[in-house]
């Protein structure tokens, strides 16, 4: 998956810092004015994790 703003936010905020997906959504909304639904973030996270397992 390409490194876009949502992917980078999920990696840094959720995976590295252990924050909730709600906080990822708040960060995207406040910094970039991207209104991401929690379901979209969850699906994106699942896809990232599946691709990570396939590579590893």
N, C-alpha and C positions, 0 to 999 in steps of 0.2 A: 504494500500500500504506500502511496506517495506521502511524503511528509507535508501535509497541509496544516492549517492552524488547529483544527479540531484534533487531529492525530497527535500533534505536538503537545497540546493541552492535556489530552488524556494520558500521554506518557509521563509528562512531568508532574502534573498535579495528582492524578489518581494512582498511577503505578509507583512513582518514585516517592511521593510525599504521603501517600495513603489517605488522601482526602476523598470525600464522597463525590458521586457524580453530580449532585446538586451544586457543589462548589465549583466544579468544572464548568457547568452551565452558567453560573454567576460570573465567573472569570471571563468567559467568552462574551457574555452580554455586556459587561462593564468595559472591557478593554477594546473589543472589536465590534461591538453592537451586533453580534451574531446571536440570534435567539434559537438555540438548539433545544429540541424536546428531549426529555430524559430518555425516552425510548430510542431515539436516534443515537444518543451517546452510548447507551447500553449495547445496541446492535453493532456500532462501530468498535466498541471495546471487545466484544465477542469475536468479531472478524480479525482484529489485531492479534488476539490471543491464539486463535486458530492458525493464522499464518505463522505466528512465532513458533508454534509447536511443529508445524510442517517443516520449517527451516531447521529447527534444532534437532 
